[in-house]
Each structure stands twice: as C-alpha cells, then as structure tokens.
Amino acid sequence: MNSISDQEALRYHSEGRPGKIGIEPTKPGRTQHDLSLAYSPGVAAPARAIAADPADVYRYTNKGNLVAVLSNGSAVLGLGNIGPLAAKPVMEGKSMLFKRFAGIDAFDIEIDEHNPEAFIRMAKALAPTFGGINLEDIKAPECFEIDRRLREELDIPVIHDDQHGTAIIVSAAVINGARIAGKNIGKLRIVINGAGAAAIACARMFVSLGIPREQIVLCDSRGAVTRYRDDLNPLKREFATSRRLADLGEALHGADLFLGLSKADVLTAEMIRTMADHPIVLALANPDPEIAYDTAMRSRPDIIFATGRSDYPNQVNNVLGFPFLFRGALDVRATQIGETMKLAAAHALAELARQPVPESVLRAYGLNELSFGRDYLIPKPLDPRLLPVVAVAVARAAVESGVARRPIDDWEAYVEELRRLNPM
C-alpha cells in the first residue's frame, strides 16, 4: 500500500464538495407535477397510509434502506476520546462504506453526550427515521449498556460495530486458522490481550463457537485477569480465569491463539515461541500491531499471522462484516441482529475464503494467484461475492431464528437481486 500523507488526506476530504457523503433524490422533481407528488399535496397520501398502518413506512419511505451511524467520539480507533466533531470524518467514512459495499444509505449522527442514559434516550428518539442503527466508537464500559439497552428496547437491528462487527470477522479468522493448523476449534486455548468492548465481544462469540469459557484467558494493562484480583468490573469477571497467571507471557505458554486488541509492541517473538504448534496470532492493534509483521514472521516458521492493516496479508477489517450484516437484516426487516445471525456471517466469511478466488479480485489487488492458506485466512474487502454470500447467510439466519418480519420466499431471486445491486 502506498503511504498516504496528511496533506493528501486533507485535500481528499476538502477539495470540491467537503466531506465524503451527500444526498440525492430518488424520484423525479423537474416539473410542477413532480413537485406536487413529492411534497404538497401528494405527500399527504403516503402520510395518511402510514398513519393507518405504520408498517407502510417501509413501502413509502427509505426507512428500510437507511442506517444511522451514531457516535459520541469517545473511543475513536487509534485516536481516543476526540469528541463528536473530530469523529465526524470517521463516521462519514463509515457511511460511505455502507453505500460503497452494500448500497445502503447511511447518515452519520455525532451526539455530544457521554451519559449513557441520555445517549440511549436520544438514539431511541431518532429510531423512527431509520431501518437500523450502527453504534460506533463509544468507549467502554458505557458502550455495553448503550448497546444492550438499544438492542432490547428497539424493534430495528442495532449493533455496536466495535464489539459485534469485530467479533464476527475475528471469528471467521479463528475458524479458518484452526482449520489450517489442523486443530479442533473447541479445544483451542486462547489468550486475549485487551479487555475492552471488542475483547469481551470476541470472547463471548468464541463461547458461541463452542470454545469453553475456561480455555479463554484475558489480559489487561495489569496482567492476567484472574479470579484472585479485586479490581475487576463485572465484564472482566465474566472471563476471569481460575488459573494463577501473572502476565501475558505466562498466559501464552502452550496457547494455540493470541488475539491482540490492545496496543503496539506488547507481544514478543520469545512469547510466540512458547505457544503451541502452528500458533494463530491475530495482532489487531492499529495502526501498529502488538508485534511488527516482520518480527512475528521471523519468530517461527509455523505461525499463522494476521493484523488489522491492509498492507500485510490477512487483514482483519470490519468492512467485511457490517455492510453485509445490515443488508441481510434490512432486507428481511429483522427486529434485531442476534447471535445466530452473527455466527452465520462468520461462517459465511470463513467458507468464502475457502473457495477459488475470482480474477476480478486478483486484478483489484495486483496478484497473480491467491488461495486459502496461511496468507489468506479471510476474504479480501473488494471481493464482489461478499454481498450475496454474507447478506444471504444473515437473512436466512434471521428467518430461521424468527426475527424476520418479511421472510424471503425465493432465495435464488434474492441472490440475483443482490448481484445486480452489487456496487463493486
């Protein structure tokens, strides 16, 4: 990947029309008759229809294809608590990715509010406008309560992407990493460095994948999270180990998998060498991983390594998840994004990586060949198959789990519709 200077990035965001997203009308508006239909008096007809049957809002407005990207800017990846104004370019970027990868319209809404109860009230007040809500870059522990409450109290799909989106993509990488290593996923011994929102969500999803809780060890800035510490919040206590471990180095002895959701340079080659055969190392701190790529690859020849960066193999990137997750959920008018839907997305991503890679993907990345293995655990973000594969898996899971209000009768037709929609 070519290096990008601050000046180039600032020009990109400022030249021409500032920002990265806009609004375009979807109906004609060039004549007096068009305007009469679009607004007064014609707009009264759909308004009356919706007043009589609220479900008609999906028929006569864009609610069913509209997602809110909500943030208070309190935990922006790599930047920290920069506040709602500084977070706006990031949330605009998220909205752009929704449109680019799944044809979903998204509004970024930056909320100047850190009190969880007040944030929840504001989100609920905004909810009638949207078909779904993507919570983004909200610090822990507040993000857990905001996410839980909104998922429970609203009848539209809600996810905190830093939690659930990350867990989906990481789980896909773990499924395939275990396959490449020849290991039973249910027997993996896992160490997670970091105990924030993403780490807890990943640990919970690992349990859903069939990995026993007692085989997962969390580490935070004070060392291993054990039952013998008296400084743990309820979320950390959920995964506190009974093993008497002091620190990350001790926890990694004999471990099959390291997941880093922390900061740069906390993992060493020596630590990796103490892990089990064919260790899976997902060093996802951005922009600099927990261990440098070259250092990790020199640590031992049997390593399976991934980062969050696009300039190395095996980028674990949330763009592989959230556009397609919401596409499938919106298309069946799901009332929530449940565990079954998230697992379906993870398995669909893992399965897609095991399929032959089309020429269009090779061209997009300037590659001569690419096949499932240590350097290709999960699909590339520019793979056009992601939309039909992942969205369909999510939609099916929504129907099967009983949260779909508009089940799909003809799945083949839906696949073709997604292929035609595919903006890539």
DOTORKE-236598 format. One record per residue (C-alpha): x, y, z; residue in one letter. Coordinates in nm, 2 decimals, decimal comma. Layout:
<nodes>
NODE     xx     yy     zz r
NODE      X      Y      Z a
...
</nodes>
This chain:
<nodes>
NODE     xx     yy     zz r
NODE   0,00   0,00   0,00 m
NODE   0,13   0,34  -0,09 n
NODE   0,20   0,57   0,21 s
NODE  -0,06   0,85   0,25 i
NODE   0,05   1,19   0,37 s
NODE  -0,16   1,41   0,60 d
NODE  -0,18   1,67   0,32 q
NODE  -0,31   1,42   0,07 e
NODE  -0,57   1,31   0,31 a
NODE  -0,68   1,67   0,39 l
NODE  -0,70   1,75   0,02 r
NODE  -0,92   1,44  -0,04 y
NODE  -1,16   1,55   0,23 h
NODE  -1,17   1,92   0,14 s
NODE  -1,14   1,96  -0,23 e
NODE  -1,46   2,01  -0,43 g
NODE  -1,76   1,94  -0,21 r
NODE  -1,62   1,90   0,15 p
NODE  -1,68   1,56   0,32 g
NODE  -1,74   1,22   0,17 k
NODE  -2,12   1,17   0,15 i
NODE  -2,43   1,36   0,02 g
NODE  -2,80   1,32  -0,05 i
NODE  -2,95   1,26  -0,39 e
NODE  -3,32   1,24  -0,48 p
NODE  -3,46   0,91  -0,60 t
NODE  -3,77   1,04  -0,77 k
NODE  -3,82   1,30  -1,05 p
NODE  -3,85   1,66  -0,94 g
NODE  -3,82   1,86  -1,26 r
NODE  -4,18   1,96  -1,32 t
NODE  -4,46   2,12  -1,12 q
NODE  -4,65   1,78  -1,13 h
NODE  -4,34   1,61  -0,99 d
NODE  -4,32   1,86  -0,71 l
NODE  -4,69   1,82  -0,63 s
NODE  -4,63   1,44  -0,60 l
NODE  -4,32   1,48  -0,40 a
NODE  -4,45   1,73  -0,15 y
NODE  -4,78   1,91  -0,12 s
NODE  -5,05   1,79  -0,19 p
NODE  -4,93   1,44  -0,30 g
NODE  -4,72   1,36   0,01 v
NODE  -5,04   1,35   0,22 a
NODE  -5,14   1,02   0,06 a
NODE  -4,84   0,82   0,20 p
NODE  -4,85   1,01   0,53 a
NODE  -5,22   0,90   0,58 r
NODE  -5,13   0,54   0,47 a
NODE  -4,85   0,52   0,73 i
NODE  -5,07   0,67   1,00 a
NODE  -5,33   0,40   0,93 a
NODE  -5,07   0,12   0,91 d
NODE  -4,72   0,20   1,05 p
NODE  -4,56  -0,09   0,86 a
NODE  -4,63   0,11   0,54 d
NODE  -4,34   0,33   0,63 v
NODE  -4,12   0,07   0,47 y
NODE  -4,33   0,08   0,15 r
NODE  -4,34   0,46   0,10 y
NODE  -4,01   0,59   0,25 t
NODE  -3,65   0,50   0,26 n
NODE  -3,65   0,37   0,62 k
NODE  -3,59   0,02   0,50 g
NODE  -3,26   0,11   0,34 n
NODE  -3,14   0,37   0,59 l
NODE  -2,89   0,32   0,88 v
NODE  -2,78   0,57   1,14 a
NODE  -2,42   0,57   1,23 v
NODE  -2,42   0,70   1,59 l
NODE  -2,12   0,81   1,79 s
NODE  -2,01   1,05   2,06 n
NODE  -1,64   1,02   1,95 g
NODE  -1,53   0,89   2,29 s
NODE  -1,32   0,60   2,16 a
NODE  -1,22   0,65   1,80 v
NODE  -0,99   0,38   1,68 l
NODE  -0,63   0,50   1,71 g
NODE  -0,73   0,85   1,82 l
NODE  -0,91   0,80   2,15 g
NODE  -1,16   1,04   2,30 n
NODE  -1,16   1,31   2,03 i
NODE  -1,52   1,42   2,07 g
NODE  -1,81   1,43   1,83 p
NODE  -1,68   1,70   1,59 l
NODE  -1,35   1,53   1,53 a
NODE  -1,52   1,20   1,49 a
NODE  -1,74   1,32   1,21 k
NODE  -1,49   1,24   0,93 p
NODE  -1,47   0,89   1,06 v
NODE  -1,84   0,84   1,08 m
NODE  -1,88   0,99   0,73 e
NODE  -1,63   0,73   0,61 g
NODE  -1,84   0,45   0,77 k
NODE  -2,15   0,59   0,59 s
NODE  -1,96   0,59   0,27 m
NODE  -1,86   0,22   0,32 l
NODE  -2,22   0,12   0,38 f
NODE  -2,31   0,27   0,04 k
NODE  -2,00   0,15  -0,14 r
NODE  -2,02  -0,21  -0,03 f
NODE  -2,39  -0,28   0,02 a
NODE  -2,59   0,00  -0,14 g
NODE  -2,72   0,11   0,20 i
NODE  -2,79   0,48   0,27 d
NODE  -2,64   0,59   0,60 a
NODE  -2,64   0,91   0,79 f
NODE  -2,37   0,99   1,04 d
NODE  -2,50   1,15   1,36 i
NODE  -2,25   1,27   1,61 e
NODE  -2,40   1,31   1,95 i
NODE  -2,24   1,54   2,21 d
NODE  -2,34   1,32   2,50 e
NODE  -2,14   1,10   2,73 h
NODE  -2,41   1,00   2,98 n
NODE  -2,54   0,65   2,87 p
NODE  -2,89   0,71   2,98 e
NODE  -2,91   1,04   2,78 a
NODE  -2,74   0,88   2,48 f
NODE  -3,00   0,60   2,49 i
NODE  -3,29   0,84   2,50 r
NODE  -3,16   1,04   2,20 m
NODE  -3,10   0,72   2,00 a
NODE  -3,45   0,60   2,07 k
NODE  -3,60   0,93   1,98 a
NODE  -3,41   0,91   1,64 l
NODE  -3,50   0,55   1,57 a
NODE  -3,83   0,61   1,38 p
NODE  -3,62   0,75   1,09 t
NODE  -3,40   0,45   1,04 f
NODE  -3,42   0,09   0,95 g
NODE  -3,11   0,01   1,16 g
NODE  -2,85   0,17   1,40 i
NODE  -2,48   0,12   1,38 n
NODE  -2,32   0,24   1,71 l
NODE  -1,95   0,34   1,66 e
NODE  -1,65   0,44   1,86 d
NODE  -1,82   0,47   2,21 i
NODE  -1,59   0,40   2,50 k
NODE  -1,62   0,11   2,74 a
NODE  -1,79   0,04   2,97 p
NODE  -2,07   0,28   2,86 e
NODE  -2,09   0,11   2,52 c
NODE  -2,20  -0,22   2,67 f
NODE  -2,51  -0,07   2,84 e
NODE  -2,60   0,15   2,54 i
NODE  -2,57  -0,14   2,30 d
NODE  -2,77  -0,38   2,53 r
NODE  -3,05  -0,14   2,60 r
NODE  -3,10  -0,03   2,24 l
NODE  -3,10  -0,39   2,12 r
NODE  -3,36  -0,48   2,38 e
NODE  -3,58  -0,17   2,35 e
NODE  -3,59  -0,10   1,98 l
NODE  -3,75  -0,32   1,71 d
NODE  -3,49  -0,25   1,44 i
NODE  -3,14  -0,40   1,40 p
NODE  -2,88  -0,24   1,63 v
NODE  -2,51  -0,33   1,67 i
NODE  -2,21  -0,17   1,83 h
NODE  -1,97  -0,25   1,55 d
NODE  -1,66  -0,22   1,76 d
NODE  -1,80  -0,51   1,96 q
NODE  -2,00  -0,73   1,73 h
NODE  -1,85  -0,65   1,39 g
NODE  -1,50  -0,71   1,52 t
NODE  -1,62  -1,04   1,68 a
NODE  -1,76  -1,16   1,35 i
NODE  -1,45  -1,10   1,15 i
NODE  -1,22  -1,23   1,42 v
NODE  -1,43  -1,55   1,45 s
NODE  -1,41  -1,61   1,07 a
NODE  -1,03  -1,58   1,10 a
NODE  -1,03  -1,82   1,40 v
NODE  -1,25  -2,08   1,22 i
NODE  -1,01  -2,08   0,93 n
NODE  -0,69  -2,05   1,13 g
NODE  -0,79  -2,36   1,33 a
NODE  -0,86  -2,54   1,01 r
NODE  -0,52  -2,46   0,86 i
NODE  -0,35  -2,55   1,19 a
NODE  -0,54  -2,88   1,19 g
NODE  -0,69  -2,81   1,53 k
NODE  -1,03  -2,87   1,68 n
NODE  -1,18  -2,53   1,74 i
NODE  -1,35  -2,65   2,06 g
NODE  -1,01  -2,74   2,20 k
NODE  -0,83  -2,41   2,13 l
NODE  -0,65  -2,24   2,42 r
NODE  -0,69  -1,87   2,37 i
NODE  -0,53  -1,56   2,52 v
NODE  -0,68  -1,22   2,45 i
NODE  -0,47  -0,91   2,53 n
NODE  -0,71  -0,63   2,59 g
NODE  -1,03  -0,63   2,79 a
NODE  -1,24  -0,36   2,63 g
NODE  -1,55  -0,37   2,42 a
NODE  -1,41  -0,57   2,13 a
NODE  -1,22  -0,81   2,35 a
NODE  -1,53  -0,90   2,56 i
NODE  -1,75  -0,94   2,25 a
NODE  -1,49  -1,17   2,08 c
NODE  -1,46  -1,38   2,40 a
NODE  -1,84  -1,42   2,41 r
NODE  -1,85  -1,51   2,04 m
NODE  -1,58  -1,77   2,09 f
NODE  -1,80  -1,93   2,35 v
NODE  -2,08  -1,93   2,09 s
NODE  -1,84  -2,11   1,85 l
NODE  -1,80  -2,39   2,10 g
NODE  -1,49  -2,28   2,28 i
NODE  -1,52  -2,35   2,66 p
NODE  -1,50  -2,03   2,87 r
NODE  -1,23  -2,18   3,09 e
NODE  -1,00  -2,21   2,78 q
NODE  -1,00  -1,83   2,74 i
NODE  -0,77  -1,60   2,93 v
NODE  -0,80  -1,22   2,92 l
NODE  -0,51  -0,99   2,99 c
NODE  -0,53  -0,62   3,06 d
NODE  -0,28  -0,35   3,15 s
NODE  -0,24  -0,50   3,50 r
NODE  -0,17  -0,86   3,37 g
NODE  -0,38  -1,17   3,35 a
NODE  -0,75  -1,13   3,45 v
NODE  -0,78  -1,39   3,73 t
NODE  -1,04  -1,46   4,00 r
NODE  -0,79  -1,36   4,26 y
NODE  -0,78  -0,99   4,16 r
NODE  -1,00  -0,74   4,35 d
NODE  -1,01  -0,47   4,08 d
NODE  -1,23  -0,64   3,82 l
NODE  -1,55  -0,49   3,68 n
NODE  -1,84  -0,73   3,61 p
NODE  -1,74  -0,77   3,24 l
NODE  -1,39  -0,88   3,32 k
NODE  -1,52  -1,11   3,60 r
NODE  -1,72  -1,29   3,34 e
NODE  -1,40  -1,42   3,19 f
NODE  -1,17  -1,42   3,49 a
NODE  -0,96  -1,74   3,49 t
NODE  -0,91  -1,97   3,79 s
NODE  -0,55  -2,03   3,67 r
NODE  -0,29  -1,85   3,88 r
NODE  -0,13  -1,65   3,60 l
NODE   0,07  -1,33   3,64 a
NODE   0,10  -1,18   3,30 d
NODE   0,07  -1,22   2,92 l
NODE   0,39  -1,41   2,90 g
NODE   0,28  -1,67   3,14 e
NODE  -0,07  -1,70   2,98 a
NODE   0,08  -1,77   2,64 l
NODE   0,27  -2,08   2,74 h
NODE   0,11  -2,36   2,53 g
NODE  -0,16  -2,14   2,40 a
NODE  -0,30  -2,20   2,05 d
NODE  -0,42  -1,85   1,97 l
NODE  -0,33  -1,49   2,06 f
NODE  -0,58  -1,22   1,99 l
NODE  -0,45  -0,87   2,04 g
NODE  -0,70  -0,58   2,08 l
NODE  -0,46  -0,36   2,28 s
NODE  -0,16  -0,16   2,17 k
NODE   0,17  -0,19   1,99 a
NODE   0,47  -0,39   2,10 d
NODE   0,33  -0,58   2,39 v
NODE   0,39  -0,92   2,22 l
NODE   0,75  -1,05   2,16 t
NODE   0,89  -1,32   1,94 a
NODE   1,00  -1,50   2,26 e
NODE   0,64  -1,52   2,37 m
NODE   0,53  -1,66   2,04 i
NODE   0,79  -1,93   2,06 r
NODE   0,64  -2,06   2,38 t
NODE   0,30  -2,11   2,22 m
NODE   0,17  -2,44   2,08 a
NODE   0,25  -2,58   1,74 d
NODE   0,10  -2,37   1,45 h
NODE   0,01  -2,07   1,67 p
NODE  -0,26  -1,84   1,54 i
NODE  -0,16  -1,48   1,61 v
NODE  -0,41  -1,20   1,54 l
NODE  -0,23  -0,88   1,63 a
NODE  -0,51  -0,62   1,56 l
NODE  -0,39  -0,30   1,73 a
NODE  -0,40  -0,01   1,47 n
NODE  -0,21   0,14   1,32 p
NODE   0,08  -0,06   1,48 d
NODE   0,01  -0,42   1,58 p
NODE   0,11  -0,58   1,91 e
NODE   0,41  -0,72   1,73 i
NODE   0,56  -0,60   1,40 a
NODE   0,49  -0,82   1,10 y
NODE   0,85  -0,89   1,01 d
NODE   0,93  -0,98   1,37 t
NODE   0,63  -1,21   1,40 a
NODE   0,71  -1,39   1,08 m
NODE   1,07  -1,45   1,19 r
NODE   0,96  -1,58   1,53 s
NODE   0,88  -1,93   1,40 r
NODE   0,80  -2,09   1,06 p
NODE   0,47  -2,24   1,15 d
NODE   0,30  -1,91   1,26 i
NODE  -0,04  -1,81   1,12 i
NODE  -0,05  -1,43   1,14 f
NODE  -0,30  -1,16   1,08 a
NODE  -0,32  -0,78   1,15 t
NODE  -0,57  -0,50   1,10 g
NODE  -0,36  -0,34   0,83 r
NODE  -0,42  -0,36   0,46 s
NODE  -0,05  -0,37   0,36 d
NODE   0,00  -0,72   0,51 y
NODE  -0,17  -1,05   0,43 p
NODE  -0,48  -1,14   0,64 n
NODE  -0,63  -0,80   0,72 q
NODE  -0,90  -0,84   0,98 v
NODE  -1,12  -0,55   0,88 n
NODE  -1,48  -0,48   0,99 n
NODE  -1,58  -0,37   0,64 v
NODE  -1,60  -0,75   0,57 l
NODE  -1,90  -0,75   0,80 g
NODE  -2,12  -0,46   0,88 f
NODE  -2,24  -0,36   0,53 p
NODE  -2,35  -0,72   0,45 f
NODE  -2,48  -0,78   0,80 l
NODE  -2,71  -0,49   0,77 f
NODE  -2,80  -0,57   0,41 r
NODE  -2,94  -0,91   0,51 g
NODE  -3,11  -0,78   0,82 a
NODE  -3,27  -0,49   0,64 l
NODE  -3,39  -0,70   0,35 d
NODE  -3,60  -0,92   0,58 v
NODE  -3,69  -0,64   0,82 r
NODE  -3,53  -0,81   1,11 a
NODE  -3,62  -0,68   1,45 t
NODE  -3,26  -0,74   1,58 q
NODE  -2,92  -0,88   1,49 i
NODE  -2,90  -1,18   1,71 g
NODE  -2,62  -1,43   1,79 e
NODE  -2,75  -1,67   1,52 t
NODE  -2,71  -1,40   1,25 m
NODE  -2,36  -1,31   1,37 k
NODE  -2,25  -1,67   1,37 l
NODE  -2,40  -1,71   1,02 a
NODE  -2,20  -1,42   0,90 a
NODE  -1,87  -1,55   1,05 a
NODE  -1,92  -1,90   0,90 h
NODE  -2,01  -1,75   0,56 a
NODE  -1,69  -1,54   0,55 l
NODE  -1,48  -1,84   0,65 a
NODE  -1,64  -2,06   0,38 e
NODE  -1,60  -1,79   0,12 l
NODE  -1,22  -1,77   0,18 a
NODE  -1,20  -2,15   0,11 r
NODE  -1,35  -2,10  -0,24 q
NODE  -1,14  -2,03  -0,55 p
NODE  -1,06  -1,66  -0,58 v
NODE  -1,21  -1,49  -0,90 p
NODE  -0,99  -1,30  -1,14 e
NODE  -1,15  -0,97  -1,06 s
NODE  -1,02  -0,99  -0,70 v
NODE  -0,67  -1,08  -0,82 l
NODE  -0,67  -0,78  -1,05 r
NODE  -0,80  -0,55  -0,78 a
NODE  -0,50  -0,64  -0,56 y
NODE  -0,24  -0,68  -0,83 g
NODE  -0,19  -1,05  -0,75 l
NODE  -0,12  -1,34  -0,98 n
NODE  -0,27  -1,60  -0,75 e
NODE  -0,44  -1,63  -0,41 l
NODE  -0,57  -1,94  -0,24 s
NODE  -0,68  -2,05   0,10 f
NODE  -0,39  -2,09   0,34 g
NODE  -0,17  -1,92   0,59 r
NODE  -0,16  -1,60   0,39 d
NODE  -0,53  -1,59   0,30 y
NODE  -0,75  -1,67   0,60 l
NODE  -1,04  -1,45   0,52 i
NODE  -1,18  -1,28   0,20 p
NODE  -1,05  -0,96   0,06 k
NODE  -1,27  -0,65   0,11 p
NODE  -1,30  -0,59  -0,27 l
NODE  -1,44  -0,94  -0,33 d
NODE  -1,78  -0,89  -0,51 p
NODE  -1,90  -1,22  -0,37 r
NODE  -1,92  -1,08  -0,02 l
NODE  -2,26  -0,91  -0,07 l
NODE  -2,46  -1,21  -0,20 p
NODE  -2,28  -1,47   0,02 v
NODE  -2,29  -1,29   0,36 v
NODE  -2,61  -1,10   0,32 a
NODE  -2,80  -1,42   0,22 v
NODE  -2,65  -1,61   0,52 a
NODE  -2,76  -1,33   0,76 v
NODE  -3,11  -1,31   0,60 a
NODE  -3,16  -1,69   0,62 r
NODE  -3,05  -1,69   0,99 a
NODE  -3,29  -1,41   1,07 a
NODE  -3,58  -1,60   0,91 v
NODE  -3,48  -1,93   1,08 e
NODE  -3,44  -1,76   1,42 s
NODE  -3,78  -1,59   1,39 g
NODE  -3,68  -1,23   1,39 v
NODE  -3,77  -1,15   1,03 a
NODE  -4,09  -0,96   0,96 r
NODE  -4,06  -1,01   0,58 r
NODE  -3,94  -1,36   0,51 p
NODE  -3,79  -1,43   0,17 i
NODE  -3,98  -1,69  -0,04 d
NODE  -3,75  -1,71  -0,34 d
NODE  -3,39  -1,72  -0,23 w
NODE  -3,25  -1,76  -0,58 e
NODE  -3,42  -1,45  -0,68 a
NODE  -3,28  -1,27  -0,38 y
NODE  -2,93  -1,38  -0,46 v
NODE  -2,97  -1,24  -0,82 e
NODE  -3,11  -0,92  -0,68 e
NODE  -2,80  -0,87  -0,46 l
NODE  -2,57  -0,95  -0,75 r
NODE  -2,75  -0,68  -0,96 r
NODE  -2,73  -0,43  -0,67 l
NODE  -2,36  -0,51  -0,60 n
NODE  -2,19  -0,17  -0,63 p
NODE  -1,84  -0,32  -0,66 m
</nodes>
